[in-house]
Every structure is written in C-alpha cells, then in structure tokens.
Amino acid sequence: MAFNMSAIKTSSDGLWQGENPLHYAFPLLIIQTILVIFTSRVVAFFLKPLRQPTVVAEIVGGIILGPSALGRNKHITSWIFPSWSTPILESVASVGLLFFLFLVGLELDLNSIRRSGKRAIGIASAGVSLPFVFGIGLTFLLRKALKSPDQTPRGPNILFIGIALSITAFPVLARILAELKLLTTAVGETAMAAAALNDVVAWILLALAVAMAGGAKGSAVTSIWILLSGLGFVAFMIVIVRPGMRRLILKFWSRNDAVGGSCVLLTLTGVMISGLMTDLLGIHSIFGAFVFGLIIPKNGGFARELRTKTEDFVSGLLLPLYFASNGLKTDVAKIQGGEAWGILAVVISTACAGKILGTFVVALMCTIPVRESLVLGVLMNTKGLVELIVLNIGRDKKVLNDEMFTILVMMALFTTFITTPIVMAIYKPHRNLSSLDHVNKAKLSSTLDLRVLACIRGPGELPSLITLVNSAKTSITKLYIMHLIELTDRSSSINMVQRTRKNGFPCVGRFCQGEFNEQISASFEVYHKQGQVKARPTTSISKLSTMHEDICHIAEKKRAEMIILPFHKHWKREDDQVIEINLGQGWRGVNERVLRNAKCSIGVLIDRGFGLGVETGPVPGPSNRDDSTKRVCVVLLGGPDSREALQLGGRMANHSGIRVTVIRFRISVGAEGEIQASSQVTDWQKVYREEQERDETTILDFIRRWDSVVSYVEKESNNIVKELLAIAQSTEFELIIVGKGKFPRAMTAEMANHQVDYEELGPIGGLLASSRHGITSSILVIQQHDSPHEGHNPRLKGFGGEEVL
C-alpha cells in the first residue's frame, strides 16, 4: 500500500471503524517501541552469562530487527517498519539521544579529569594518536577497496574513520569495569581517567569533523565559520549560562516543591534549546545538550534530582530506539564475498592493534607491569554508543557510505564483545577469600578490643547504626563503614566512577564524594570529637549476587572481628503507624552468603527504630537512669552463638547510657537428667556436656565482671518460644540480642513446631524477625566465627552436627 507522507495521520479511529492502526503514526510507534525493548531484553538475557554490557545486546537487537535478519522479509518490513515511519522513529530516538548526552555531560566531572595525572594523559594520548594514524591508512584502503559510484569527501572521511578507531566508550567501559570488579583497582582507575580524557579529545575531533562535513557542501570558509560558531557557543555557555544556572539553583532549589519542580522543568527545556542552537549553527544538536550538561553545577542534590527524573525514561525506553534505528540501517548482507569479509577482518585488526599497541607501549613506559599494561590496552579498545553516534553523523552527512557504515558498526560490536572475555582470561586479581584466617578464635572472649565492619545501604539506616556502634564504643578500636551500592542496569556508570577512590577494593580510606557520604561524615563527626575511634568509610559497587565477596574481602583485609549487616526489611513510623519496608530477596541473599562465607563473627540487625527511639513502658525496679537510657536484653539459650551475644552485651554494659539485662533460659530438669543418666554416652552428648561447661564458665566470668551494672535473670520454662515472644512483644527493651543457633537438642525440640520465616537467622532470630507477632523491639542476631558453617543448608544442627530441626 502506497502512502502519501502529507496524508499520514497520528491516530486511527479504531478497528471498529474499519481502520488498521498500523497505518497511523502513533499506534505503529508504540508497537515498534515494544518490539525493540522486548528484542533487546531477550538478547541481553542470553548474553548475561558472557557478562556483556547492555549496549551490546541493544546493538545486536537492532541488527536483528534490521535488514540483516527480520528485515529481509519485505512483508515484515512493510508491516512493522515501513519507510514512511522511519523519520518518526528516528525523531523520537533523537530526543532520547539528546537527553542521554545531557546526562553524560551532567555527570562528567572535569575536575577529576584535571586530576588524572601524567600517566593517564600519556595513555590517553597514545590511545588516540596511534589509532588515528592507523585510521588514515585504513581510509585510503577502504576508499580503494569499496568501489562506490558516489565517492565520499576525502578530508571528512579521514576524520570520521580516524575518530571511529580512536574512541573509547567511557560509559560502557565503566560498566564493564564494575561488573568485573576492577572499577576501584589501580588498573580500573587508570583506564577510567584515560578514557575520560580520550572522550574529551574525541568530542573535539568530532566537532571539527562535523564542521568540515558541513563545509564540504559549500566552501572551506563555511567550515571555519561553523567551527568558530561552535567555539562561541561554548564560550557563551561557560561565561553567561553557567553562572546564571548556579544562581538560579542556589536561590530557588529546595525552597518548595513547586519552585524546585520549575527549576527542573526549566533545565530540561534548556537542553532542547541548547540542542536547537547547535543544530542551527550546523553542528549536531547533541553537542548543545552535552555542553549544557557540563555547565550544570554538580554539588548539592539538583544534579541527582535531574538524573532521577530522566535516567530511567531516557536510558530504558528512548535510547534502545536509537540502537534499533541503527540496526535498520545496518545490513550485514552488504559484506559479501571473501574480499569484503577480509576487509572487515583488516578493519577489526587495525582498530585493535592501534588501541592495544599504543596503550600497551606507553603503559610499559609508565612502569606498569606487562599483564596490567595489556589489560589496559584491551579495556581502552571498548566501543559503544559514542562510536555509533560518530558513524551515524558520518552517514547522515554523506561522509560514510552504506558499506563503510556497516563494516565500522560490526567492528565496534566485535571489539566491545571481546573486551570482557579477554580481560577475564588474562587478568585475575588476587581475591582468595579462604586463604586468610586472621581471626584468633579466642580473641573475642579474652579482650574488649573490637574491629568492626558495619554495612549500610542508605541514610535511613544511619541512626540505628550510630546508636549500636556508640553502645560498644569503648571496645571498638577500628570502625569501617561500608556503603553498599547495587550495580543495576539503571546505575549511572559515570556517576559510579565519581563515587569511588583508588585506594583498595572496594575503596577505603577517605570519604568518597557524594551527598550520602557527606551525611555519613557529618553523622560520625560528633562521635569522633568525643575521643572515640574515627569511622573509615568504604564503598562497594557490585551486583547483589557478588556483593558478599566485597564484604568478606574488606573484612579480611582490615582484620575485622565482627561484621554488622542490615536486615533486608526495616520499619519506620509515619502518622502513628508502623510501615514495613521490604528491600527484596536480593538483599536477603547478600546476608545469607555473608553468613556462610565470612571469616569473622556476624551480627544481623533487624531495625525497628533502635536509633530513633521507640515507645517503651516503665522499667521494673529502681533506676537512676534518665529517659535517654537504652535498654538491651541478651537472651541466652546456650551454645557458641549465645556466648558471643553475651560478650557483646558485656561491651555494651560498659557504656553509661546502656542498661543491659541478661535472661538465661535453662532446659528442663527432666531433659538434663535424661542426658546425665544415659548409660551409653554418644558423641553428641559428649559435645553437649563440653558446651555446657563452656557456657557455665563464660556466664560465671561475665557475672563476676559486670554484676554491679547488669541485671541477670535465670528462667526455667517448658515453653521457651512463648516466653521469648512475650519479652519481644513487650515494650520493656529496645534491643534484644540473641544467638543464631547451635542450641542444645533439648531446647530446640519445641522450636521445631513453630514456623520460622527467615531460616538464615536460626530458629530464634527468624522467629523474632517475623512481622507476624507484633514485635516492637529491634533484634540483633549473632553468629560466632567459631561456629561451623552449615554451608548451603540453612537448617539448624546440634552440637554434634546432627540435624535437630
């Protein structure tokens, strides 16, 4: 069916009116968008085991939808991607590209580039110059080998092919480094600094190439005017617009929602105006959006708010349309015959040789080891979105013909695809979690010194963490605060780099940049001024499936004796109601893996307002404490985990603002007598008696040391679960400390009849963490390092290893 472009309508009257919605622009655009996103997600699913970045899946998805695969069927093409719909699809995709380049400029920190150092500058220079020189020779080869009736202009042709070979995709490289856990290593830090410099040079060269391509239609004078106009635009943005935006944000941002929203709306409008200005000057509109993003102030929460409002929509919905439009232009069938495939092999080899060789040689000159120099070269060879932008502009400007465009797209796809497998094959940093056994098993019970690694996911967890740390502050000699950041598809790659430092894996030592880390710094400043140990921040940026490796690695590297983990649920009060917030099974899995693999003791904090205060009832008995006193209960059921909980209670008892009560539950006389009277002593009974002796020794030592400041109560009950629930449901204690497991068999018999929601916390911890029992107290579940790990079986085992639940 032939269409008159002037007669195309936006929407139809529907099937009931006898009209086909696919003959109208908007319904067809919706179907195209759904198909593009679905295809890219399916490809990403199959490429996930290969740890490929999302951009590879989106490029492959676009090629599949293009004339290389599905597009070869003319009926499918005329139905879903008719020629009249191409300008509409590309226009929507260009809007996404415009705002994506604004986000790139918004997140790129020019100060970090200035601080890169001579090493990064040298590597970036070699990574641009040598591939560009190789590109000049490659241009002459392609122009001779790919005979085309309309010869492309030579000067711009050289520039575009040289830029295509010399570019390093900074955002894609950041994603690859983060997934390979190299982002905060020395190799990753050098690669990212060099890639940032590389990108700046590439953008300057691209602006020059666009100016020359525009001038090719007129004269050399036209190219000069386009270039000078671009420089004038940049100067105008820096001198006039940047101070104006800074004053606008400082004056109106965060005053109220209406004014703050107006600032965001005005900024997003400025993106389109900047793009329009550069387009009128003869430079691509993305330059205007990129420069406008660069001049936006990065401090405060304004830049973060802009990213929050635009990133998901742009990166998740609009940007895949841009890759699809590229795929519709890429026809792999144009590479026909052995000669054409040979040319593609030469292009790929030349691109890889220029990047890898140039980077490798300069890295060696900078005294970087051979293997790391080779890895740097492979990493700098990463291509991505910027490469496609260059190739599309070249194609639109008639500088690259269809065959050149297809060959260079395939080169970009191949070089990006091989980056991860090659790096994984030749570079494996030492991260042996089982090689260190740094904890002296007797240390926790013999000294009050304590090195703690406390993990937090957001500012809402700070109050409880500070209160808990402050409770044992006289015992803590080293405190490390690890900010856990989930690496997801929507994570801003450039912003990730700015939140990390190079000193360690993950980064440790100084506070990382960012608003949240400033909150941590301010929160612990008072704690430090009171003469207590200084908190040392650290950041982990990782997928949830591997985040436990970061936690265990830092715990071993810093010789921590205890890790404090936040539970995957927490509760907060709003309008006199308690709201449960569940962060999902992914975070629960992180805790489970840490509990299995850590080489030190662990405490899992189920926070129900420990740092903010809870409504509590009167404390029985006389007390000379004020209302700010925190009341802590340590529950003893026996076993190594309970002894560890008791030791932590002793550390808290040394604090003047903490009132500790120890409640010990004893097994019934009948059960104990049955064990003692047994004629044949089995292995588990022998272990039970040994553990009972250790319990008695630990408790006697504890009472002798803390009797004057700690309340000690012993209870014998036939229904321990009921007693524990009564304690937790009362408002008498703000924090209850319990051992995870390893209880005597006689005690766990009745626990088997009760449902446990969270088996990784043991029968008691899992029971008290449940939201089904109306518990108001916060719970701290302790697992001692001495306890044998149950491996992948979360069920509790007895002292002798027999399963008791």
Steps between C-alpha positions, in 0.01 A plus 500: 500500500642839396490786746501872445720648773283809520194280557640302794294546815606464862227263624220291355133470581548135599431156365123541540512779244675270253842667533835329550686670790834400341432750222516783752809651659441476875363141530780381274760682715366326812529157337852580373607611848362185666669279241834677536503478881385137500767397246782680681398347835487148353846545347629641832367191680697265274814715519484528879718188565767664282484813721446727202396865554146601410615700199611180323156344542329816374724522192446130421126543555494788253691296241256209545206730427679656204559377145767257627236264649127566538515791261590267215134403492341785306155427641622542860686817406203656324274404791708601807773728363360664186719765340258782588537425872880529501514881552253469789695221670830683452355825635385334823833320525684829450312650794625213714853548367482873572411448866746212538787722390372761745525237776854415388600864525312537829697219660843560347723672755762716328684540830566126509648522151733780609614279789573201276878534503772451242451125474139526390580789265776300332282189461208703365726682251639173366153347496377779272799585280615153384150372408437830321817456295397142421158636403656727238659204325181297541297776333702478180464121503122516544454767234693285255350163594136607541426632156203733523336710225486805728845552649491650849704815580854401596578746785186439710523130410845479660379684810192285556680167453792618715262603777310170472824310562633725778187533718468322835142467626530648850153397633527147357852460641377605845228233485748229395745596776223498761377156397855362500563662842790703362341843535689595816825319426811676368435362151138615501582845636767557232272369224211727602719812526654431160158424347359828631784694338456291186132593485573872530748485211259290294219753547727783388606303191137411427401867515779574252388213276138620500612850417708369208214278383268800503755706315537228239162612366628856462856618542787491748383838631170337602688240706692773678181693578333184637802427721525858627127506570538181704782654704287810555212282620726326753632835625142634533396196704800531734500877547124578499288189550711323765498785759130554430418134566707505819313804635165355397564170678638662815206740521204277421600134534350317800298802617177317424374234265342741252807720457734198502291334231515816293881493519505145366254586223700810404819294483345233280370773272853642488621162368275528196583867443873423513453217253304728269773767514780264396281351229441850359876560505555192283626278783301199617245577773659251742796738546273764646342255744841364602649845566188607691537195723866585564425848632230389751636521860575150629487572874180471701201288414390676180709292259390183679135604472540559126648153456220343704231669292648424157736201513251212507282641224789598275732201547230236537248608237629757250863400460423144377305665217823667392674163479205358309522782246869414461412136444249595232786671314749216550482228236758229565407352160691788339818327618506241222781280381839417642642840409235691699542275805875536464460878510292466818776288656758763402288778652455308827869410515606857429266642763616252765868535410495879518326520835663206674851561367500874571365458851724200575825674403428821694379302803829307503689830483301608809639192686166318500548119503470316168174319573328813634628701202345245265172512694500880473537473125209256472281717724577816303387317185138502626250658262135586551238769463739785417642290217151455355433871531815576300411247232140621473604863467750396233232307313246782527760750374573266202859462620465120550321284245286200595781246471741704710226558758418128527866393527574758771186405698606135492849602613358694796277208598781243478759704694252567781387136510852360542604743775349314796611145401858611427535697824359208699745264330821699548440692821370347821582716804576308817179464699522176691240516772603176662874565518485725804408376842582814689267471795641363821214284618566577862536870446137605536465334833830621642512869415274798460677624185276477196543581131160544333384515138148648492301487174228748405291551186356846553473799734195351674721233659746748650320579831475137611854428390637799692304399811619141479864599442483759774372232740829313471723798425740442789591160351533597131854570382428517124168581331440463126173616346424328169244664273337224293395617152319258273629488144193488275421572138382849597810583703674801357841375390668839506357588838624165635857597417470831683380321815807281524868544585802302397635398842382144538229261396249635559625851567599560862663784685357837409137592465380451147331793331125518516217633711443175688865471601485859622210393722712216637786741566277746685327225697823355636675835553359541851587139576861568399526828693400320819833321484374178346646318201456670162267334250671398177256492207510253216282443194392180328346531153398152395219276389313347791608152394868585563478774762583253780846463344565871553382486861703190585806633318507828692426322829805280446719775362425728797508209747150572630376284788134576437281593202170679562245440224164676455198272464324510162194647674466802723214685666424869534225705661276727294185663638497273808521192279787255460582439134700197390748558217626189319809551284458163331646151487816625334619674817391199705725288281793732571461437874467124450824484300689713750380277784637198312834641385622761752806415709385700800198541725188658351209698639179546298301802621121489463432870553164606640612848603796432728674822398186713496347381826185296551207529729603308810334424825631556850803304610427275796699571812699803607711680246720806510509522121333780302250451218777490240639173639483215250375170642662190350412136567741213434324163465708193588397156382844344501758432233779702334272756335332576832840542663597746229177693564587508870845642426344777291261573786804541725646757261173694513482476881812714515301792354332733749197554274422130453314280749562132427283215621612139448226234497619141502262218413583157641381168362260301714639284780350190337679549171829581668468201733431273207830606343695458822348156579561351160703179532664543159641844430470581131718751316236771496438455876871539561508818295191623683669459837812683373289786370308514827827535690608783269164671555537481878857632491408791273197596709691487829774718355241742364317530835825550686596787269165674442284407799478858625366645175314210337173336603527121479189278497469122462176337382393141465210458264318229313405749226806702412349638177204646687730660755721651229204641309364655820833675561523624141138613485529701816635852486754436772806467273603697194755242385508123550822311425474128424730232363424361156504131588699199620264455794480179706269236356264509796439871448437479127242221526207735556631755248445247220124549539515871417522653156828685432477765229872567466701181545831675436456667842445172685183388681494782756628783281268400218205490740573844649566656158154405379237771468221258592539529878469875560855537631614858563858443619798505265684167475871430460576142395858387565694227323839421653795433275588186699172341394535254212318629192203302383594559138199524276266331747335769714350251744635499849725220619578376847831512684615175350396593147169310505209684350249594767242693300 
